[in-house]
């Protein structure tokens, strides 16, 4: 079992067997890619401006590349009314 791998990342793995006679030669490399995951960081540079009494305009940049964890397929924008 291999743990602590990053999402949406390609790894090249070689296997070496060990027994009482010693170690085998390493196998040929095998390419594996981990599954994508939701971003681990928030969007950056969020700017919201009022464009009327009942409308807002929002813009943002994607999370840092190290936090994207794969291709971002979309965003969810919600609001909560206070008061």
Secondary structure, DSSP 8 states (H G I E B T S, - for coil): ---S--TT-EEEE----EETTEE------EEEE------SS--EEEEEEEEETTEEEEEEE---GGG--S-------------
